[in-house]
Amino acid sequence: MEIIVSNNYEALSTKATKAIAEIMSTAPTPLICVASGDSPAGIYKNIVASVNNKTLDISSWSFLGLDEWVGLNGNDEGSCRYHLNRELFTPLQIAADRICFFDGAASNLEQECTVTETFIQKKGGIEIAILGLGLNGHIGMNEPHTAIATRSHVIDLDPLTVAVGQKYFQKPQPLTKGITLGIANLLEAKHIILVVSGAKKAAIVQQVMEGPISEAVPASLLRNHPNCTIYLDEAAAAALS
């Protein structure tokens, strides 16, 4: 795993965006997995700006949603799809057939997983997976002790994930389960971009990077990936030795 530390969040986002653009420009079937949340938002802002000023061509890109709250979809303010619609898909006017995203409100969640796995196969695999890092070490909604071999699945949410997730909603939301790409899916991506910012993430960054590689801290499993880069600002990197 390569570690790139920037002075601040804006510099972090700029470096990550540049790397993503370079990788995707040479991909034969460029499928990018996108996470919602605060950490990747700067990357999406940069991508939109670059497309608008015609310095980036994404006409061949396809998009894959990382995860979603069970019970919610893009119609629900606070859902993962809602945020990515607002930050990425709508500003870029991405056609529906170029997006595969879990519908957490679907009646058949196993079918949602099957559709996702089929889409990945059809596109020749994930070129880049953009990930954030949970305070408990989760990636996507793969909570602590999720098996490394797990593929797209429904999972019971950790209480910490439920508590942190409330910030995306106007009023308390009864979050209990998530639907997410599995750790196996993520480790199969050709490139992984892990984006982490802020002092509140410093302790878990230290655990991920310097602690044991273990399913107890899912993000630590990324250290075995041949093309994983973690982009940190100085605050997030503060506890690293």
Steps between C-alpha positions, in 0.01 A plus 500: 500500500629843406437788742469856368468773763383849398491824696123523492181348362500706181854389409411140585196513270700657217769230511245219516301646210811524283587135570144387421495691171833349392397144584156525340639656180683178412238247619339290223160482676523765773270409789538716808350409837387810688445542873276762655600692810707804588847371408455446123283810446798715402598250230152514348503880506831495312376245245190709426713814461746322271221366278338843482823669396565219251829380652353157582299265276285250691281395206626141522472469880243282676413546866439251780354592838693366798214459747158615620290505816240220489154653469622806307580594142565812295153637578595533867695803618801369690538179299833419338344527153344837589841644585669360192217622278551847640881503495577301186235333285262794453765770439669271246167390345601133517258276311319240712648207305851609602417476873453189712391578855343290774132582558477460875119524484465209256288203608769252388840605631665177386401593146659842552825322586472278191441801274808669645724195455379461140569867423856469633563191287350664190732798540809284542546574869542813710780725379501729806318472832477831687458432871466691823588363844257448786596580857477126573720412202221406263522543123168529327264349753731206564496520877769358733539120466348485151662204323762587239329272244166682525348635179197729457280443804259635759652565842392600851638844576738566786356740764781747424407501130137565591598787730734665249252447215243722668691810383369445147136530606282792609336290774596174679502210254444136607804347327551129567643339184708589199552351154858523379771372273697238691865506594572246225349737241716784623820296509432395139496864384806584292564817701376620839494864608441535876428859604516603867501847653468660841642453848208278608626231260864507617467213749331262258746594222782398733325169573440433131854580392708378794285249688441134415346414163171352614132467416443676834613819322377448142698787346824339620439227240569758229868490593527175303367665182769565235361837385346668805579863578381675815467877475520675838507856619742587778232475767403146401867395481592649838518171693717312248849419616 
